Amino acid sequence: MSTPQEPRSLVEMHNICKAFGGVHAVENASINLYPGEVVALLGHNGAGKSTLMKMLAGAYPIDSGDLVVAGQKVQIKTPLDAQRLGIESIYQTLALADNLDAVANLFLGRELLTRWRTLDDHRMDADARKVFFRLNKNFKNVRTPVRRLSGGQRQVVAISRAIYFNAKILIMDEPTAALGPEETAMVGNLVRQLKAEGVGIFLISHDMHDVFALSDRLAVMKNGQVVGTYRTQDVTEDEVLGMIIGGKKPEGKTQTQRLTAAST
């Protein structure tokens, strides 16, 4: 009788290093991500978590280390390289054009064209409405400039842009920063929906509530190094704070680089 195969990881980052001058921003950092899993990255400002994710997103070149995506060793030198591998990023600033509407923002820089090489406005409008509706059935302000949208609606636009272009790996940097309770709950629901669809998510957050509510595993970074990676359900908030502040690993807790929590 055959045994079920262990799912293949979406991303494996092995011994990744990055220095800016004499400053080692990331040093021998290793982390992985599986389909339908949320891995939270925590640490003080300057701990290296954003730099590590920017290398995965193609914003910074990797100095040394190995990057494996869907079982293949790859090099990511530009954001376009990352996008071609199904890696999309949603930063705290969202990078939306405030004067444009939701449809235009969804396709910004990747507009759909007709066979005559003109903008295919009809298809873009129809496709945008489908993906917005998929994430939020109440989101109908698709032709409103995004500067007039709420924070939660802006997140819908940013997340829609990622999933429309078939993101398999999503980097979310402080997705609930400056949002109210209702909009924070909306983003949480979006994250759970993406998980159910098999998207793997790296979640950079300072919000412990988000981390414990949404993540399957968490990794703490300090001084450019990964202090430890644990199943979220196996550690307490105090133990996580101990890793963030003092680099102290919790006693009697087993680290994991495997998809265990997401399948429980």
PLY file of the C-alpha trace (Angstrom):
ply
format ascii 1.0
element vertex 264
property float x
property float y
property float z
element edge 263
property int vertex1
property int vertex2
end_header
0.00 0.00 0.00
1.48 3.33 -1.04
1.90 6.09 1.49
0.72 9.60 0.71
3.49 11.83 -0.57
4.53 14.79 1.52
3.55 18.03 -0.24
6.37 19.80 -2.04
7.36 23.16 -0.67
6.59 26.27 -2.68
9.75 28.06 -1.52
12.98 27.03 0.14
15.49 29.69 1.10
18.79 28.16 2.24
21.58 30.10 4.00
20.62 33.40 2.40
23.01 36.31 2.99
22.79 40.00 2.21
25.15 42.80 3.19
24.99 46.53 2.61
28.56 47.70 2.88
29.82 46.30 6.17
26.35 45.72 7.58
25.12 42.11 7.43
21.39 42.67 6.98
20.67 38.96 6.51
23.07 36.20 7.50
22.62 32.49 6.74
18.83 32.72 6.92
16.82 29.62 6.00
13.05 29.42 5.74
10.47 27.58 3.66
6.79 27.75 2.74
4.20 25.17 1.69
0.95 25.47 -0.28
-1.96 26.71 1.80
0.30 27.81 4.64
0.89 31.15 6.35
4.37 31.67 7.79
4.67 34.80 9.91
7.97 36.67 10.02
8.61 38.63 13.19
11.38 40.79 14.59
12.26 44.34 15.50
12.77 46.93 12.77
16.14 46.14 11.22
15.98 42.45 12.14
16.23 41.47 8.48
12.75 40.14 7.76
11.82 42.72 5.12
15.23 42.44 3.47
14.86 38.66 3.28
11.46 38.98 1.64
12.66 41.69 -0.75
15.27 39.24 -2.03
12.53 36.71 -2.68
10.52 39.42 -4.44
13.46 40.46 -6.62
13.90 43.92 -5.14
17.38 43.07 -3.80
19.88 40.61 -5.28
20.94 37.70 -3.09
24.65 37.82 -2.15
24.87 34.11 -1.40
22.67 31.14 -0.61
20.24 28.97 -2.54
16.68 29.72 -3.56
14.38 26.88 -4.61
10.89 27.53 -6.00
8.54 24.61 -6.71
11.43 22.17 -6.50
13.70 24.05 -8.92
16.79 26.04 -7.99
16.27 29.54 -9.38
17.84 32.98 -9.50
15.64 36.00 -8.95
17.30 39.20 -10.10
14.30 41.45 -10.72
10.66 41.76 -9.59
9.67 40.51 -13.05
11.63 37.31 -12.42
9.67 36.84 -9.19
6.33 37.50 -10.86
7.08 34.93 -13.56
7.58 32.39 -10.76
4.22 33.26 -9.22
5.61 35.47 -6.44
3.69 38.66 -5.70
4.14 41.24 -2.94
1.73 43.47 -1.07
3.57 46.13 0.86
2.26 48.28 3.67
2.02 51.26 1.32
0.10 49.05 -1.19
1.76 50.84 -4.15
-1.59 51.92 -5.58
-2.07 54.89 -7.91
-4.53 57.03 -5.95
-5.84 58.92 -8.97
-6.77 55.73 -10.85
-9.76 53.50 -10.22
-9.65 49.91 -8.96
-9.73 48.38 -12.45
-6.82 50.50 -13.68
-4.82 49.66 -10.56
-5.42 45.95 -10.99
-3.78 45.99 -14.42
-1.28 48.82 -13.83
1.83 48.03 -15.86
0.30 44.76 -17.11
-2.65 46.03 -19.14
-4.55 43.63 -21.40
-4.46 44.39 -25.10
-6.69 43.55 -28.03
-5.29 41.84 -31.10
-4.94 45.33 -32.57
-2.62 46.26 -29.65
-5.09 48.68 -28.13
-6.23 48.58 -24.52
-8.87 45.92 -23.98
-10.98 47.96 -21.58
-14.00 45.66 -21.81
-12.07 42.54 -20.83
-10.16 44.33 -18.08
-13.40 45.65 -16.59
-15.08 42.23 -16.73
-12.08 40.35 -15.32
-11.57 42.91 -12.56
-15.17 42.69 -11.42
-14.91 38.89 -11.25
-11.81 38.90 -9.07
-13.07 41.70 -6.81
-16.36 39.86 -6.36
-14.49 36.65 -5.58
-12.74 38.34 -2.66
-15.51 40.66 -1.50
-19.04 40.33 -2.84
-19.89 43.81 -1.52
-17.07 45.60 -3.35
-18.74 47.49 -6.19
-16.83 50.79 -6.30
-14.63 49.57 -9.11
-14.67 52.87 -11.00
-14.01 55.04 -7.96
-10.49 56.50 -7.61
-8.77 54.36 -4.99
-7.94 57.40 -2.87
-11.65 57.46 -1.96
-11.76 53.79 -0.95
-11.47 52.52 2.60
-8.32 50.79 3.80
-9.98 47.40 3.56
-11.18 48.06 0.01
-7.67 49.16 -0.97
-6.36 45.86 0.37
-8.91 44.04 -1.79
-7.50 45.83 -4.84
-3.91 44.99 -3.91
-4.68 41.33 -3.16
-6.80 41.05 -6.32
-3.86 42.26 -8.37
-1.73 39.48 -6.94
-4.18 36.61 -7.39
-5.36 37.69 -10.85
-1.83 37.14 -12.08
-1.81 33.65 -10.55
0.29 34.26 -7.46
1.26 31.01 -5.77
3.43 32.77 -3.20
2.26 35.98 -1.59
4.37 38.30 0.55
2.20 40.48 2.79
3.98 43.26 4.68
1.91 44.59 7.61
-1.42 44.06 5.79
-3.58 45.32 8.68
-1.49 48.34 9.67
-3.69 51.42 10.22
-6.91 49.46 9.63
-9.90 49.46 11.95
-11.27 46.27 13.54
-13.84 45.61 10.80
-11.34 46.05 7.97
-8.73 44.00 9.85
-11.27 41.18 10.06
-11.89 41.54 6.31
-8.18 41.13 5.55
-8.05 38.12 7.86
-10.89 36.53 5.93
-9.07 37.20 2.66
-5.94 35.51 4.01
-7.94 32.44 5.05
-9.61 32.31 1.64
-6.27 32.42 -0.14
-4.95 29.67 2.14
-7.94 27.50 1.24
-7.09 27.99 -2.44
-3.54 26.74 -1.89
-1.68 30.06 -1.91
1.34 30.18 0.39
1.75 33.42 2.34
4.70 35.03 4.07
3.19 37.44 6.59
5.43 40.19 7.97
3.72 41.61 11.03
4.24 43.26 14.39
0.67 42.47 15.38
0.67 39.44 17.67
-3.06 38.99 17.29
-2.71 38.67 13.52
0.23 36.29 13.91
-1.58 33.92 16.26
-4.90 34.18 14.41
-3.59 33.66 10.89
-0.23 31.88 10.81
0.54 28.17 10.82
4.22 28.66 11.61
6.24 31.65 12.72
9.88 32.56 12.27
11.63 35.15 14.41
14.60 37.13 13.11
17.14 39.11 15.11
20.30 40.81 13.85
19.81 39.33 10.39
19.58 35.73 11.59
16.64 33.39 12.07
16.36 32.73 15.80
13.90 29.89 15.32
10.91 28.59 13.37
8.02 27.00 15.27
4.45 25.92 14.82
2.41 28.85 16.02
0.22 26.66 18.21
3.32 25.33 20.02
4.57 28.65 21.40
3.16 31.40 23.58
3.22 35.12 23.00
5.72 35.53 25.85
8.03 32.98 24.23
7.80 34.80 20.91
8.60 38.11 22.61
11.59 36.43 24.26
12.91 35.49 20.84
12.26 38.95 19.40
13.81 40.89 22.27
16.54 38.62 23.56
17.05 36.03 20.84
16.12 33.38 23.40
14.72 30.13 22.05
11.84 28.68 24.08
12.86 25.72 26.21
11.51 22.30 25.34
10.01 23.42 22.01
10.88 21.73 18.74
11.64 23.84 15.68
10.05 22.87 12.39
10.71 23.51 8.73
7.89 21.22 7.65
4.24 21.63 6.86
2.76 20.30 10.05
0.50 23.03 11.38
-1.24 23.75 8.09
-2.45 20.18 7.89
-3.85 20.08 11.42
0 1
1 2
2 3
3 4
4 5
5 6
6 7
7 8
8 9
9 10
10 11
11 12
12 13
13 14
14 15
15 16
16 17
17 18
18 19
19 20
20 21
21 22
22 23
23 24
24 25
25 26
26 27
27 28
28 29
29 30
30 31
31 32
32 33
33 34
34 35
35 36
36 37
37 38
38 39
39 40
40 41
41 42
42 43
43 44
44 45
45 46
46 47
47 48
48 49
49 50
50 51
51 52
52 53
53 54
54 55
55 56
56 57
57 58
58 59
59 60
60 61
61 62
62 63
63 64
64 65
65 66
66 67
67 68
68 69
69 70
70 71
71 72
72 73
73 74
74 75
75 76
76 77
77 78
78 79
79 80
80 81
81 82
82 83
83 84
84 85
85 86
86 87
87 88
88 89
89 90
90 91
91 92
92 93
93 94
94 95
95 96
96 97
97 98
98 99
99 100
100 101
101 102
102 103
103 104
104 105
105 106
106 107
107 108
108 109
109 110
110 111
111 112
112 113
113 114
114 115
115 116
116 117
117 118
118 119
119 120
120 121
121 122
122 123
123 124
124 125
125 126
126 127
127 128
128 129
129 130
130 131
131 132
132 133
133 134
134 135
135 136
136 137
137 138
138 139
139 140
140 141
141 142
142 143
143 144
144 145
145 146
146 147
147 148
148 149
149 150
150 151
151 152
152 153
153 154
154 155
155 156
156 157
157 158
158 159
159 160
160 161
161 162
162 163
163 164
164 165
165 166
166 167
167 168
168 169
169 170
170 171
171 172
172 173
173 174
174 175
175 176
176 177
177 178
178 179
179 180
180 181
181 182
182 183
183 184
184 185
185 186
186 187
187 188
188 189
189 190
190 191
191 192
192 193
193 194
194 195
195 196
196 197
197 198
198 199
199 200
200 201
201 202
202 203
203 204
204 205
205 206
206 207
207 208
208 209
209 210
210 211
211 212
212 213
213 214
214 215
215 216
216 217
217 218
218 219
219 220
220 221
221 222
222 223
223 224
224 225
225 226
226 227
227 228
228 229
229 230
230 231
231 232
232 233
233 234
234 235
235 236
236 237
237 238
238 239
239 240
240 241
241 242
242 243
243 244
244 245
245 246
246 247
247 248
248 249
249 250
250 251
251 252
252 253
253 254
254 255
255 256
256 257
257 258
258 259
259 260
260 261
261 262
262 263
